[in-house]
Amino acid sequence: MSKLKANEVSLEVNTGTTAEPVWLMVACITANGLDSAADDIDAGSKCGAETIPGDLTWTASFTGFYEKTPTASQISGQGLIDMAQAQAEHEWRMRNDDDTYYRGFTGTLANYTETADYNTVVEFSSDINVKGDISTEAPTP
């Protein structure tokens, strides 16, 4: 059985449009992931206790090292700060090179944090509020 190595998965954001995408890789990430949560709805009554599932929500997260001079195909600190301040929705994807692992979604940066502890490299972290469902199949060109 073959395992997917985490360092083979990149996080990318479309800074263009859906019709004319410009995919930039988030530079120097050290971790990224997806989390889901479903609310419980209390439907209990005198007929008995009951809980039914509520809405499912997704959050994506990532951390990395601040790259002062990202390449033209990358985004890092300043670009992420600009995105956080704009609060605009973007298309995002986590994928490996051949798209056998693919997670696509639309979302907005919920927060952005930079940490500059003494004698370390500046780090950033962020959460993305995902709108809608996660796509697990790469679009066909």
Secondary structure, DSSP 8 states (H G I E B T S, - for coil): -----GGG-EEEEE-S-SSS--EEEETTEEEEEEEEEEEEEE--BTTB--EEEEEEEEEEEEEEE--SS--TTEE-HHHHHHHHHHT--EEEEEE-TTSSSEEEEEEEEEEEEEE--TTS--EEEEEEEEEEEEE-S----
